Amino acid sequence: MNLLGAKLYDPAVAVSKATSSLLALTAFDTTNLRLAITVPAHGFVRFRIRCVVTGATTVPVVMLGVLNGASVVARVIPHYAPCTANAATQDFNLDAEFTVPGLTPGAANFDAAYGVEVVVASTNIKYGGPNNTTTNDAWGAFVFEAWDPQPIATAGQLSVDANGRVDVIKVAGTTQTARDLGLQLDAAVSTRMATYTQPTGFLAATFPLTVASTTNITAGTITTVTNLTNAPTAGDLTAVMKASVTTAATAATPVAASVTGNVGGNVVGSVGSVTGLTAANLDVAVSTRLATAGYTAPLDAAGTRSAVGLASANMDTQLATLATAAALSTVGANVTGIKAKTDSLNFAVAGYADVNIRYVNSVAINGDGSATPWGP
């Protein structure tokens, strides 16, 4: 038989499971006494359980078995040795070994379990305990094993599937793959191919001895191509291939990259390089260089209004105000008054007005015209 899984659980602190009251099949410990195994293709698994019942001169009737979750996989009455004793502290070995058929092939979890059918007061199933010389405080390990009861060959070499077919897993310790087994068994295939005769119908459709044609290979993926003679045309390249080629070409020969745009309405073609144009020569925006080159910026809107005496941005309103009828009438009246005064002036001598002196220092002049012409 092939061992599928095993637990030898011997905790330092003894575990006690009471057998003094009736109990349906219950898992001992779903953490430490659970086997995670792969059920063989034939669906048979042989289980072995061993523990100890103690505490009376007679033994209770218990069952040992296996659970898969809440489902009972199997349960049996174990073998007792001995069945009776004179001492009240006598220990009895419980051994159960049984084969379970009809299991579903594949991964599964199995828990060691027990049930109580006939009780005996002060009795318990026990396992574990310290490794010391103290009397009656340790009961050894709990044994739980799962076996393949009908293996075809050494574990890992052959297996039988659900249809009863034998699969070769390893040859000479080497795991086999889905290839021609006849070629795998030949240690020097490369030197024997010329004389190798393929058995009739032996994987002929899947693995022919020779490739029918290498002219057009349409299926599969070719990871690396060396010395490609007939390259595909530009239209055959995928978007990913084009991007890869462009990146490689630009990195290898940057002059090949194109810079396009518009200057003065004329379309500029490819520009490979600009002589002398480097980051050291043009490293900031051109607009930041104008002031230091002697350029005086024009007045903005507020500056222009201030220069011409406008208080706000409403020149049309202010000009309209100046040209109103009332304002023009006032100007006309003033002009008329001024003209009336200027028209009364006489000029006997050109450029000199004819005037009579009536007052000097605010004193009226009444001279006699001879002795005191300017006297009062």
C-alpha positions as YAML, in Angstrom:
chain: A
units: angstrom
residues:
- id: 1
  name: MET
  ca: [0.00, 0.00, 0.00]
- id: 2
  name: ASN
  ca: [0.99, 3.59, -0.51]
- id: 3
  name: LEU
  ca: [0.71, 6.04, 2.39]
- id: 4
  name: LEU
  ca: [-1.53, 8.98, 1.39]
- id: 5
  name: GLY
  ca: [-1.29, 10.90, 4.67]
- id: 6
  name: ALA
  ca: [-0.63, 10.43, 8.38]
- id: 7
  name: LYS
  ca: [-0.94, 12.22, 11.73]
- id: 8
  name: LEU
  ca: [0.97, 11.24, 14.89]
- id: 9
  name: TYR
  ca: [-0.51, 13.73, 17.35]
- id: 10
  name: ASP
  ca: [1.10, 13.74, 20.82]
- id: 11
  name: PRO
  ca: [0.34, 17.05, 22.57]
- id: 12
  name: ALA
  ca: [2.33, 17.91, 25.72]
- id: 13
  name: VAL
  ca: [-0.92, 18.41, 27.64]
- id: 14
  name: ALA
  ca: [-3.05, 15.26, 27.65]
- id: 15
  name: VAL
  ca: [-6.42, 15.37, 25.87]
- id: 16
  name: SER
  ca: [-9.44, 13.60, 27.39]
- id: 17
  name: LYS
  ca: [-12.68, 12.73, 25.53]
- id: 18
  name: ALA
  ca: [-15.41, 11.52, 27.91]
- id: 19
  name: THR
  ca: [-17.12, 8.17, 27.19]
- id: 20
  name: SER
  ca: [-19.52, 8.42, 30.13]
- id: 21
  name: SER
  ca: [-22.47, 9.65, 28.02]
- id: 22
  name: LEU
  ca: [-23.88, 8.64, 24.64]
- id: 23
  name: LEU
  ca: [-22.51, 10.50, 21.63]
- id: 24
  name: ALA
  ca: [-23.04, 10.39, 17.86]
- id: 25
  name: LEU
  ca: [-19.93, 10.27, 15.69]
- id: 26
  name: THR
  ca: [-17.95, 13.47, 16.43]
- id: 27
  name: ALA
  ca: [-14.56, 14.72, 15.19]
- id: 28
  name: PHE
  ca: [-11.74, 14.53, 17.73]
- id: 29
  name: ASP
  ca: [-9.84, 17.64, 16.53]
- id: 30
  name: THR
  ca: [-10.46, 19.26, 13.12]
- id: 31
  name: THR
  ca: [-7.10, 21.03, 13.27]
- id: 32
  name: ASN
  ca: [-4.62, 18.45, 14.53]
- id: 33
  name: LEU
  ca: [-6.38, 15.23, 13.53]
- id: 34
  name: ARG
  ca: [-7.45, 16.11, 10.01]
- id: 35
  name: LEU
  ca: [-5.86, 14.50, 6.93]
- id: 36
  name: ALA
  ca: [-5.80, 16.43, 3.65]
- id: 37
  name: ILE
  ca: [-5.21, 13.77, 1.00]
- id: 38
  name: THR
  ca: [-5.83, 13.02, -2.66]
- id: 39
  name: VAL
  ca: [-8.26, 10.14, -3.11]
- id: 40
  name: PRO
  ca: [-6.88, 7.79, -5.84]
- id: 41
  name: ALA
  ca: [-8.74, 7.39, -9.12]
- id: 42
  name: HIS
  ca: [-10.15, 4.02, -8.05]
- id: 43
  name: GLY
  ca: [-11.90, 5.68, -5.07]
- id: 44
  name: PHE
  ca: [-10.60, 3.36, -2.31]
- id: 45
  name: VAL
  ca: [-8.87, 4.60, 0.88]
- id: 46
  name: ARG
  ca: [-7.83, 2.50, 3.87]
- id: 47
  name: PHE
  ca: [-7.83, 4.30, 7.26]
- id: 48
  name: ARG
  ca: [-6.10, 3.33, 10.52]
- id: 49
  name: ILE
  ca: [-6.89, 4.87, 13.95]
- id: 50
  name: ARG
  ca: [-5.30, 4.06, 17.31]
- id: 51
  name: CYS
  ca: [-5.86, 5.65, 20.73]
- id: 52
  name: VAL
  ca: [-6.48, 4.64, 24.41]
- id: 53
  name: VAL
  ca: [-9.61, 4.35, 26.59]
- id: 54
  name: THR
  ca: [-9.02, 4.40, 30.36]
- id: 55
  name: GLY
  ca: [-10.61, 4.76, 33.80]
- id: 56
  name: ALA
  ca: [-12.53, 1.54, 34.76]
- id: 57
  name: THR
  ca: [-12.29, -2.21, 35.04]
- id: 58
  name: THR
  ca: [-14.62, -2.57, 32.08]
- id: 59
  name: VAL
  ca: [-14.72, -0.67, 28.85]
- id: 60
  name: PRO
  ca: [-17.45, 1.40, 27.17]
- id: 61
  name: VAL
  ca: [-18.67, 0.51, 23.69]
- id: 62
  name: VAL
  ca: [-17.30, 3.16, 21.36]
- id: 63
  name: MET
  ca: [-17.02, 3.60, 17.61]
- id: 64
  name: LEU
  ca: [-14.06, 5.01, 15.73]
- id: 65
  name: GLY
  ca: [-14.57, 6.45, 12.26]
- id: 66
  name: VAL
  ca: [-13.97, 9.17, 9.71]
- id: 67
  name: LEU
  ca: [-15.93, 12.34, 8.84]
- id: 68
  name: ASN
  ca: [-15.79, 14.52, 5.75]
- id: 69
  name: GLY
  ca: [-17.15, 17.78, 7.09]
- id: 70
  name: ALA
  ca: [-20.49, 16.77, 8.67]
- id: 71
  name: SER
  ca: [-20.80, 13.62, 6.53]
- id: 72
  name: VAL
  ca: [-20.00, 10.22, 8.02]
- id: 73
  name: VAL
  ca: [-17.51, 8.48, 5.72]
- id: 74
  name: ALA
  ca: [-17.13, 5.31, 7.83]
- id: 75
  name: ARG
  ca: [-17.49, 4.04, 11.44]
- id: 76
  name: VAL
  ca: [-16.48, 0.71, 13.04]
- id: 77
  name: ILE
  ca: [-16.23, -0.93, 16.46]
- id: 78
  name: PRO
  ca: [-12.50, -0.96, 17.29]
- id: 79
  name: HIS
  ca: [-10.47, -3.87, 18.62]
- id: 80
  name: TYR
  ca: [-9.95, -3.76, 22.41]
- id: 81
  name: ALA
  ca: [-6.96, -5.27, 24.18]
- id: 82
  name: PRO
  ca: [-7.67, -6.41, 26.86]
- id: 83
  name: CYS
  ca: [-11.41, -6.15, 27.53]
- id: 84
  name: THR
  ca: [-11.45, -6.42, 31.36]
- id: 85
  name: ALA
  ca: [-8.99, -5.76, 34.17]
- id: 86
  name: ASN
  ca: [-8.87, -5.71, 37.94]
- id: 87
  name: ALA
  ca: [-7.52, -2.21, 38.37]
- id: 88
  name: ALA
  ca: [-9.86, 0.76, 38.05]
- id: 89
  name: THR
  ca: [-7.14, 2.73, 36.24]
- id: 90
  name: GLN
  ca: [-6.53, 0.14, 33.56]
- id: 91
  name: ASP
  ca: [-5.78, 1.41, 30.02]
- id: 92
  name: PHE
  ca: [-7.20, -0.32, 26.94]
- id: 93
  name: ASN
  ca: [-5.88, 0.10, 23.43]
- id: 94
  name: LEU
  ca: [-8.43, 0.96, 20.74]
- id: 95
  name: ASP
  ca: [-7.39, -0.09, 17.21]
- id: 96
  name: ALA
  ca: [-9.49, 0.39, 14.08]
- id: 97
  name: GLU
  ca: [-8.45, -0.35, 10.50]
- id: 98
  name: PHE
  ca: [-10.93, -0.28, 7.62]
- id: 99
  name: THR
  ca: [-11.18, 0.37, 3.87]
- id: 100
  name: VAL
  ca: [-13.70, 2.87, 2.50]
- id: 101
  name: PRO
  ca: [-14.82, 2.34, -1.14]
- id: 102
  name: GLY
  ca: [-16.66, 4.65, -3.52]
- id: 103
  name: LEU
  ca: [-14.95, 7.90, -2.56]
- id: 104
  name: THR
  ca: [-14.78, 10.73, -5.09]
- id: 105
  name: PRO
  ca: [-11.26, 10.89, -6.60]
- id: 106
  name: GLY
  ca: [-9.35, 14.09, -5.90]
- id: 107
  name: ALA
  ca: [-8.42, 16.31, -2.96]
- id: 108
  name: ALA
  ca: [-10.45, 15.85, 0.23]
- id: 109
  name: ASN
  ca: [-10.25, 16.42, 4.01]
- id: 110
  name: PHE
  ca: [-10.94, 13.61, 6.47]
- id: 111
  name: ASP
  ca: [-11.32, 13.97, 10.28]
- id: 112
  name: ALA
  ca: [-10.73, 11.20, 12.83]
- id: 113
  name: ALA
  ca: [-13.95, 10.76, 14.85]
- id: 114
  name: TYR
  ca: [-15.49, 8.78, 17.74]
- id: 115
  name: GLY
  ca: [-18.96, 7.92, 19.06]
- id: 116
  name: VAL
  ca: [-20.21, 6.36, 22.34]
- id: 117
  name: GLU
  ca: [-22.77, 3.53, 22.12]
- id: 118
  name: VAL
  ca: [-22.62, 2.08, 25.68]
- id: 119
  name: VAL
  ca: [-21.37, 4.28, 28.50]
- id: 120
  name: VAL
  ca: [-19.22, 3.40, 31.48]
- id: 121
  name: ALA
  ca: [-18.87, 5.96, 34.24]
- id: 122
  name: SER
  ca: [-15.52, 7.70, 34.73]
- id: 123
  name: THR
  ca: [-14.06, 6.45, 31.43]
- id: 124
  name: ASN
  ca: [-12.37, 8.54, 28.75]
- id: 125
  name: ILE
  ca: [-10.53, 8.29, 25.48]
- id: 126
  name: LYS
  ca: [-7.13, 9.89, 26.06]
- id: 127
  name: TYR
  ca: [-3.98, 10.78, 24.14]
- id: 128
  name: GLY
  ca: [-0.89, 12.95, 24.62]
- id: 129
  name: GLY
  ca: [0.62, 14.07, 27.90]
- id: 130
  name: PRO
  ca: [4.09, 15.05, 29.15]
- id: 131
  name: ASN
  ca: [7.16, 12.90, 28.66]
- id: 132
  name: ASN
  ca: [8.10, 12.30, 32.32]
- id: 133
  name: THR
  ca: [8.19, 9.62, 35.03]
- id: 134
  name: THR
  ca: [4.94, 10.63, 36.74]
- id: 135
  name: THR
  ca: [2.46, 7.76, 37.06]
- id: 136
  name: ASN
  ca: [-0.59, 7.71, 34.79]
- id: 137
  name: ASP
  ca: [-0.56, 11.21, 33.28]
- id: 138
  name: ALA
  ca: [0.42, 10.40, 29.68]
- id: 139
  name: TRP
  ca: [-1.10, 8.09, 27.05]
- id: 140
  name: GLY
  ca: [1.10, 8.45, 23.99]
- id: 141
  name: ALA
  ca: [0.29, 9.69, 20.53]
- id: 142
  name: PHE
  ca: [-2.98, 9.47, 18.62]
- id: 143
  name: VAL
  ca: [-2.37, 7.63, 15.33]
- id: 144
  name: PHE
  ca: [-4.38, 8.54, 12.22]
- id: 145
  name: GLU
  ca: [-3.34, 7.24, 8.77]
- id: 146
  name: ALA
  ca: [-4.75, 7.03, 5.24]
- id: 147
  name: TRP
  ca: [-3.47, 4.50, 2.68]
- id: 148
  name: ASP
  ca: [-4.00, 3.63, -0.98]
- id: 149
  name: PRO
  ca: [-5.02, -0.05, -0.74]
- id: 150
  name: GLN
  ca: [-4.40, -0.95, -4.41]
- id: 151
  name: PRO
  ca: [-1.52, 1.01, -5.91]
- id: 152
  name: ILE
  ca: [-0.32, -0.09, -9.37]
- id: 153
  name: ALA
  ca: [3.34, 0.64, -8.77]
- id: 154
  name: THR
  ca: [5.66, 2.66, -6.57]
- id: 155
  name: ALA
  ca: [4.05, 5.93, -5.53]
- id: 156
  name: GLY
  ca: [4.58, 8.63, -8.09]
- id: 157
  name: GLN
  ca: [5.46, 6.26, -10.93]
- id: 158
  name: LEU
  ca: [2.06, 5.07, -12.22]
- id: 159
  name: SER
  ca: [-1.53, 6.06, -11.58]
- id: 160
  name: VAL
  ca: [-4.91, 4.74, -12.70]
- id: 161
  name: ASP
  ca: [-7.53, 7.20, -13.91]
- id: 162
  name: ALA
  ca: [-11.30, 6.89, -13.43]
- id: 163
  name: ASN
  ca: [-11.56, 4.82, -16.62]
- id: 164
  name: GLY
  ca: [-9.02, 2.27, -15.44]
- id: 165
  name: ARG
  ca: [-6.25, 3.53, -17.75]
- id: 166
  name: VAL
  ca: [-2.65, 3.49, -16.51]
- id: 167
  name: ASP
  ca: [-0.74, 6.78, -16.74]
- id: 168
  name: VAL
  ca: [3.06, 6.75, -16.69]
- id: 169
  name: ILE
  ca: [4.16, 9.60, -14.41]
- id: 170
  name: LYS
  ca: [7.92, 9.00, -14.15]
- id: 171
  name: VAL
  ca: [10.56, 7.05, -16.05]
- id: 172
  name: ALA
  ca: [13.91, 6.53, -14.30]
- id: 173
  name: GLY
  ca: [12.91, 9.18, -11.76]
- id: 174
  name: THR
  ca: [12.15, 11.81, -14.43]
- id: 175
  name: THR
  ca: [8.62, 13.23, -14.67]
- id: 176
  name: GLN
  ca: [7.23, 12.65, -18.14]
- id: 177
  name: THR
  ca: [5.51, 15.23, -20.30]
- id: 178
  name: ALA
  ca: [2.93, 14.86, -23.09]
- id: 179
  name: ARG
  ca: [5.47, 13.71, -25.69]
- id: 180
  name: ASP
  ca: [6.20, 10.52, -27.58]
- id: 181
  name: LEU
  ca: [7.06, 8.03, -24.80]
- id: 182
  name: GLY
  ca: [8.93, 5.88, -27.26]
- id: 183
  name: LEU
  ca: [11.37, 8.75, -27.88]
- id: 184
  name: GLN
  ca: [11.62, 9.54, -24.16]
- id: 185
  name: LEU
  ca: [12.84, 6.03, -23.39]
- id: 186
  name: ASP
  ca: [15.65, 6.27, -25.92]
- id: 187
  name: ALA
  ca: [18.65, 7.91, -24.19]
- id: 188
  name: ALA
  ca: [20.24, 8.90, -27.51]
- id: 189
  name: VAL
  ca: [17.33, 9.97, -29.68]
- id: 190
  name: SER
  ca: [19.39, 12.41, -31.75]
- id: 191
  name: THR
  ca: [21.72, 9.62, -32.89]
- id: 192
  name: ARG
  ca: [18.97, 7.08, -33.53]
- id: 193
  name: MET
  ca: [16.40, 9.05, -35.51]
- id: 194
  name: ALA
  ca: [17.72, 7.87, -38.86]
- id: 195
  name: THR
  ca: [16.99, 4.26, -37.97]
- id: 196
  name: TYR
  ca: [13.94, 4.83, -35.78]
- id: 197
  name: THR
  ca: [10.75, 3.22, -37.04]
- id: 198
  name: GLN
  ca: [7.59, 4.64, -35.64]
- id: 199
  name: PRO
  ca: [4.99, 1.97, -34.65]
- id: 200
  name: THR
  ca: [1.89, 1.95, -36.78]
- id: 201
  name: GLY
  ca: [-0.72, 4.31, -35.40]
- id: 202
  name: PHE
  ca: [1.52, 5.35, -32.48]
- id: 203
  name: LEU
  ca: [0.71, 9.07, -32.07]
- id: 204
  name: ALA
  ca: [1.23, 9.45, -35.82]
- id: 205
  name: ALA
  ca: [-1.46, 12.07, -36.25]
- id: 206
  name: THR
  ca: [-0.24, 14.17, -33.34]
- id: 207
  name: PHE
  ca: [3.54, 13.66, -33.51]
- id: 208
  name: PRO
  ca: [4.73, 12.91, -37.10]
- id: 209
  name: LEU
  ca: [8.37, 12.02, -37.58]
- id: 210
  name: THR
  ca: [8.99, 14.89, -39.97]
- id: 211
  name: VAL
  ca: [7.51, 18.33, -40.45]
- id: 212
  name: ALA
  ca: [5.32, 18.38, -43.55]
- id: 213
  name: SER
  ca: [6.35, 21.88, -44.61]
- id: 214
  name: THR
  ca: [8.19, 24.87, -43.19]
- id: 215
  name: THR
  ca: [7.12, 27.26, -45.97]
- id: 216
  name: ASN
  ca: [4.00, 28.59, -44.27]
- id: 217
  name: ILE
  ca: [3.71, 28.23, -40.50]
- id: 218
  name: THR
  ca: [0.41, 29.81, -39.51]
- id: 219
  name: ALA
  ca: [-0.31, 28.42, -36.06]
- id: 220
  name: GLY
  ca: [1.41, 29.09, -32.75]
- id: 221
  name: THR
  ca: [3.75, 31.86, -31.61]
- id: 222
  name: ILE
  ca: [7.40, 32.32, -32.58]
- id: 223
  name: THR
  ca: [9.06, 34.12, -29.68]
- id: 224
  name: THR
  ca: [12.42, 34.95, -31.30]
- id: 225
  name: VAL
  ca: [13.36, 35.14, -34.99]
- id: 226
  name: THR
  ca: [17.00, 35.27, -36.07]
- id: 227
  name: ASN
  ca: [18.15, 36.10, -39.64]
- id: 228
  name: LEU
  ca: [14.67, 36.80, -41.00]
- id: 229
  name: THR
  ca: [15.12, 36.78, -44.81]
- id: 230
  name: ASN
  ca: [11.67, 37.82, -45.98]
- id: 231
  name: ALA
  ca: [10.41, 40.56, -43.68]
- id: 232
  name: PRO
  ca: [6.70, 41.48, -43.80]
- id: 233
  name: THR
  ca: [5.61, 44.62, -45.63]
- id: 234
  name: ALA
  ca: [4.66, 47.81, -43.78]
- id: 235
  name: GLY
  ca: [0.99, 46.94, -44.02]
- id: 236
  name: ASP
  ca: [1.61, 43.62, -42.26]
- id: 237
  name: LEU
  ca: [3.05, 45.22, -39.12]
- id: 238
  name: THR
  ca: [0.78, 45.49, -36.13]
- id: 239
  name: ALA
  ca: [0.42, 48.72, -34.15]
- id: 240
  name: VAL
  ca: [2.62, 47.26, -31.40]
- id: 241
  name: MET
  ca: [5.31, 46.31, -33.94]
- id: 242
  name: LYS
  ca: [5.24, 49.78, -35.52]
- id: 243
  name: ALA
  ca: [5.58, 51.46, -32.14]
- id: 244
  name: SER
  ca: [8.48, 49.18, -31.25]
- id: 245
  name: VAL
  ca: [10.27, 49.89, -34.57]
- id: 246
  name: THR
  ca: [9.76, 53.67, -34.21]
- id: 247
  name: THR
  ca: [11.11, 53.65, -30.66]
- id: 248
  name: ALA
  ca: [14.16, 51.62, -31.66]
- id: 249
  name: ALA
  ca: [14.89, 53.78, -34.74]
- id: 250
  name: THR
  ca: [14.56, 57.05, -32.80]
- id: 251
  name: ALA
  ca: [16.81, 55.82, -30.01]
- id: 252
  name: ALA
  ca: [19.46, 54.64, -32.48]
- id: 253
  name: THR
  ca: [19.35, 57.63, -34.89]
- id: 254
  name: PRO
  ca: [17.58, 60.64, -33.34]
- id: 255
  name: VAL
  ca: [18.04, 62.67, -36.61]
- id: 256
  name: ALA
  ca: [15.48, 60.37, -38.19]
- id: 257
  name: ALA
  ca: [12.75, 61.73, -35.93]
- id: 258
  name: SER
  ca: [10.58, 64.39, -37.59]
- id: 259
  name: VAL
  ca: [9.60, 67.78, -36.17]
- id: 260
  name: THR
  ca: [6.70, 69.32, -38.06]
- id: 261
  name: GLY
  ca: [4.65, 72.49, -37.66]
- id: 262
  name: ASN
  ca: [3.71, 75.86, -39.27]
- id: 263
  name: VAL
  ca: [5.86, 78.99, -39.57]
- id: 264
  name: GLY
  ca: [4.25, 82.08, -41.13]
- id: 265
  name: GLY
  ca: [1.58, 79.95, -42.74]
- id: 266
  name: ASN
  ca: [4.12, 77.78, -44.55]
- id: 267
  name: VAL
  ca: [4.23, 74.08, -43.70]
- id: 268
  name: VAL
  ca: [7.66, 73.04, -42.47]
- id: 269
  name: GLY
  ca: [8.77, 69.53, -43.37]
- id: 270
  name: SER
  ca: [11.02, 67.15, -41.45]
- id: 271
  name: VAL
  ca: [13.70, 68.80, -39.35]
- id: 272
  name: GLY
  ca: [16.57, 66.50, -38.53]
- id: 273
  name: SER
  ca: [18.55, 68.93, -36.39]
- id: 274
  name: VAL
  ca: [19.10, 72.67, -35.76]
- id: 275
  name: THR
  ca: [22.76, 73.66, -35.68]
- id: 276
  name: GLY
  ca: [23.74, 75.40, -32.45]
- id: 277
  name: LEU
  ca: [20.29, 75.02, -30.89]
- id: 278
  name: THR
  ca: [20.97, 73.62, -27.46]
- id: 279
  name: ALA
  ca: [19.46, 73.96, -24.03]
- id: 280
  name: ALA
  ca: [22.31, 76.31, -23.06]
- id: 281
  name: ASN
  ca: [21.35, 78.74, -25.87]
- id: 282
  name: LEU
  ca: [17.58, 78.58, -25.46]
- id: 283
  name: ASP
  ca: [16.69, 77.48, -21.97]
- id: 284
  name: VAL
  ca: [13.81, 79.86, -21.08]
- id: 285
  name: ALA
  ca: [10.77, 81.41, -22.76]
- id: 286
  name: VAL
  ca: [11.58, 84.04, -25.40]
- id: 287
  name: SER
  ca: [9.12, 86.50, -23.80]
- id: 288
  name: THR
  ca: [11.32, 86.69, -20.69]
- id: 289
  name: ARG
  ca: [14.24, 87.94, -22.79]
- id: 290
  name: LEU
  ca: [12.50, 91.01, -24.41]
- id: 291
  name: ALA
  ca: [12.90, 93.49, -21.54]
- id: 292
  name: THR
  ca: [16.65, 92.97, -21.18]
- id: 293
  name: ALA
  ca: [17.10, 93.43, -24.94]
- id: 294
  name: GLY
  ca: [16.02, 97.14, -24.82]
- id: 295
  name: TYR
  ca: [12.37, 96.60, -25.60]
- id: 296
  name: THR
  ca: [9.90, 99.02, -23.94]
- id: 297
  name: ALA
  ca: [6.46, 97.63, -23.56]
- id: 298
  name: PRO
  ca: [3.59, 99.90, -24.76]
- id: 299
  name: LEU
  ca: [1.20, 101.57, -22.31]
- id: 300
  name: ASP
  ca: [-1.66, 99.48, -21.21]
- id: 301
  name: ALA
  ca: [-5.26, 100.76, -21.29]
- id: 302
  name: ALA
  ca: [-5.06, 102.49, -17.89]
- id: 303
  name: GLY
  ca: [-1.76, 104.16, -18.76]
- id: 304
  name: THR
  ca: [-3.13, 105.45, -22.06]
- id: 305
  name: ARG
  ca: [-6.20, 107.04, -20.36]
- id: 306
  name: SER
  ca: [-3.99, 108.72, -17.79]
- id: 307
  name: ALA
  ca: [-1.74, 110.15, -20.50]
- id: 308
  name: VAL
  ca: [-4.65, 111.84, -22.35]
- id: 309
  name: GLY
  ca: [-6.46, 112.95, -19.18]
- id: 310
  name: LEU
  ca: [-9.33, 110.53, -19.14]
- id: 311
  name: ALA
  ca: [-10.52, 109.43, -15.73]
- id: 312
  name: SER
  ca: [-12.21, 106.29, -16.95]
- id: 313
  name: ALA
  ca: [-12.67, 104.13, -20.04]
- id: 314
  name: ASN
  ca: [-15.61, 106.13, -21.45]
- id: 315
  name: MET
  ca: [-14.14, 108.59, -24.01]
- id: 316
  name: ASP
  ca: [-17.33, 108.58, -26.10]
- id: 317
  name: THR
  ca: [-19.41, 109.58, -23.06]
- id: 318
  name: GLN
  ca: [-17.03, 112.32, -22.01]
- id: 319
  name: LEU
  ca: [-16.83, 113.80, -25.55]
- id: 320
  name: ALA
  ca: [-20.61, 113.70, -25.85]
- id: 321
  name: THR
  ca: [-20.91, 115.59, -22.56]
- id: 322
  name: LEU
  ca: [-18.58, 118.34, -23.86]
- id: 323
  name: ALA
  ca: [-20.62, 118.71, -27.06]
- id: 324
  name: THR
  ca: [-24.06, 119.19, -25.45]
- id: 325
  name: ALA
  ca: [-26.28, 122.20, -26.56]
- id: 326
  name: ALA
  ca: [-26.15, 123.84, -23.12]
- id: 327
  name: ALA
  ca: [-22.37, 123.79, -23.08]
- id: 328
  name: LEU
  ca: [-22.14, 125.18, -26.60]
- id: 329
  name: SER
  ca: [-24.71, 127.93, -25.75]
- id: 330
  name: THR
  ca: [-22.66, 129.02, -22.76]
- id: 331
  name: VAL
  ca: [-19.54, 129.24, -24.89]
- id: 332
  name: GLY
  ca: [-21.39, 131.27, -27.55]
- id: 333
  name: ALA
  ca: [-22.73, 133.75, -25.00]
- id: 334
  name: ASN
  ca: [-19.31, 134.28, -23.56]
- id: 335
  name: VAL
  ca: [-17.82, 134.84, -26.98]
- id: 336
  name: THR
  ca: [-20.56, 137.40, -27.83]
- id: 337
  name: GLY
  ca: [-19.90, 139.37, -24.65]
- id: 338
  name: ILE
  ca: [-16.20, 139.47, -25.30]
- id: 339
  name: LYS
  ca: [-16.78, 140.67, -28.88]
- id: 340
  name: ALA
  ca: [-19.05, 143.52, -27.67]
- id: 341
  name: LYS
  ca: [-16.25, 144.85, -25.53]
- id: 342
  name: THR
  ca: [-13.56, 144.52, -28.12]
- id: 343
  name: ASP
  ca: [-15.71, 146.20, -30.77]
- id: 344
  name: SER
  ca: [-15.91, 149.40, -28.63]
- id: 345
  name: LEU
  ca: [-12.16, 149.91, -28.73]
- id: 346
  name: ASN
  ca: [-10.71, 152.63, -31.05]
- id: 347
  name: PHE
  ca: [-7.25, 152.43, -32.53]
- id: 348
  name: ALA
  ca: [-6.06, 155.85, -33.86]
- id: 349
  name: VAL
  ca: [-2.59, 154.45, -33.95]
- id: 350
  name: ALA
  ca: [-2.39, 150.92, -35.08]
- id: 351
  name: GLY
  ca: [-1.76, 148.59, -32.22]
- id: 352
  name: TYR
  ca: [-2.61, 151.18, -29.58]
- id: 353
  name: ALA
  ca: [-6.06, 151.65, -28.13]
- id: 354
  name: ASP
  ca: [-7.51, 155.15, -27.74]
- id: 355
  name: VAL
  ca: [-8.38, 155.50, -24.00]
- id: 356
  name: ASN
  ca: [-9.18, 158.30, -21.46]
- id: 357
  name: ILE
  ca: [-7.47, 158.24, -18.05]
- id: 358
  name: ARG
  ca: [-10.15, 158.64, -15.42]
- id: 359
  name: TYR
  ca: [-8.42, 157.25, -12.34]
- id: 360
  name: VAL
  ca: [-4.86, 156.92, -11.01]
- id: 361
  name: ASN
  ca: [-4.37, 154.81, -7.91]
- id: 362
  name: SER
  ca: [-8.13, 154.68, -7.59]
- id: 363
  name: VAL
  ca: [-8.29, 158.49, -7.38]
- id: 364
  name: ALA
  ca: [-10.40, 160.32, -9.93]
- id: 365
  name: ILE
  ca: [-8.50, 162.63, -12.30]
- id: 366
  name: ASN
  ca: [-9.88, 166.15, -12.66]
- id: 367
  name: GLY
  ca: [-6.84, 168.05, -13.91]
- id: 368
  name: ASP
  ca: [-7.22, 171.48, -15.34]
- id: 369
  name: GLY
  ca: [-5.30, 170.62, -18.38]
- id: 370
  name: SER
  ca: [-2.33, 172.91, -17.77]
- id: 371
  name: ALA
  ca: [-0.76, 173.43, -14.31]
- id: 372
  name: THR
  ca: [-1.84, 170.14, -12.87]
- id: 373
  name: PRO
  ca: [-2.82, 167.85, -15.74]
- id: 374
  name: TRP
  ca: [-2.68, 164.73, -13.54]
- id: 375
  name: GLY
  ca: [-3.76, 166.19, -10.26]
- id: 376
  name: PRO
  ca: [-6.96, 165.46, -8.56]
...
